[in-house]
Each structure stands twice: as structure tokens, then as C-alpha cells.
Amino acid sequence: MPLSLILACVWALIANVLAMLPSRDRHWRSATILICIGIPLLGYVTYENGPWIGLLVMAAGMSVLRWPLIHLGRYLRSRAGL
């Protein structure tokens, strides 16, 4: 298994452990750190394994970090005036 996929699995494991821990800020600090680490990791996975595996890893990351994506979509929709 390539190093990039091992790192992506470790990222997913850490994300799930962080989601189980109690948090006062509704996990936003953890989500920010995971996003900052996950974006370059996604690029590395895509570079090393190709775009289809990159899309699968991106879908997995989006399922873990769904609330930041929902809030981003709401923000963009409000800015567009829809």
C-alpha cells in the first residue's frame, strides 16, 4: 500500500477519534486542523495514486467533515443571493 494511502487512513482514524472526544467549540478547532492537513494530503494521494483514488479519498474526507461543507455552501448561497 502506498504511503499516501496509509497517511490518509491515519488521518481518517484521527478524525474519528477527535469526533468522539468532548469539545466546547463544537469541534471547529479540530475541523480546521483536519482541513489544513487533509488538503495537501489529498493532493499527495491524487498525485501518487491517480484521480479516481483521489476522488474516493475526497469523498471520504467530505463525509467526515460534512458540517464545514454545509456551512460553506450556505455562505456561498447567501453571497450569491439565491
C-alpha positions in Angstrom: 0.0 0.0 0.0 1.4 3.4 -0.9 2.5 5.8 1.8 -0.1 8.3 0.8 -3.0 5.9 1.4 -1.5 4.9 4.8 -1.4 8.6 5.8 -5.0 9.1 4.5 -6.1 6.1 6.7 -4.3 7.6 9.7 -6.0 10.9 9.0 -9.4 9.3 8.9 -8.7 7.4 12.2 -7.6 10.6 13.9 -10.7 12.4 12.6 -12.9 9.7 14.1 -11.2 9.7 17.4 -11.4 13.6 17.6 -15.1 13.3 16.8 -15.6 11.1 19.8 -13.9 13.4 22.3 -16.0 16.1 24.0 -15.5 19.7 22.8 -16.7 23.1 23.9 -16.4 24.7 20.5 -18.4 22.0 18.6 -15.2 20.6 17.1 -14.5 23.6 14.9 -10.8 23.8 16.0 -10.4 20.1 15.2 -12.1 20.5 11.9 -9.8 23.4 11.0 -6.7 21.4 11.8 -8.0 18.4 9.8 -8.8 20.5 6.8 -5.3 22.1 6.9 -3.7 18.7 7.0 -6.2 17.0 4.7 -5.9 19.3 1.6 -2.2 18.7 1.0 -2.7 15.0 1.9 -5.5 14.8 -0.8 -3.1 16.3 -3.3 -0.4 13.8 -2.4 -2.9 10.9 -2.7 -4.1 12.1 -6.1 -0.5 12.6 -7.3 0.6 9.2 -6.2 -2.5 7.1 -7.0 -4.4 8.9 -9.7 -7.5 11.0 -9.9 -10.0 8.2 -9.2 -8.5 7.2 -5.9 -8.1 10.9 -5.1 -11.9 11.4 -5.7 -12.6 8.4 -3.4 -10.4 9.8 -0.6 -12.0 13.3 -1.2 -15.5 11.8 -0.8 -14.4 10.0 2.4 -13.0 13.3 3.8 -16.2 15.2 2.8 -18.3 12.6 4.7 -16.1 13.1 7.8 -16.1 16.9 7.6 -19.7 17.4 6.3 -20.7 20.3 8.6 -18.0 22.7 7.5 -19.1 21.9 3.9 -22.7 22.6 4.7 -21.8 25.9 6.3 -19.6 26.8 3.3 -22.5 26.0 0.9 -24.9 28.2 3.0 -22.4 31.0 3.0 -21.8 30.9 -0.8 -25.6 30.7 -1.4 -26.2 33.8 0.7 -23.4 35.6 -1.1 -24.8 34.7 -4.5 -28.2 36.0 -3.4 -30.1 32.7 -4.0 
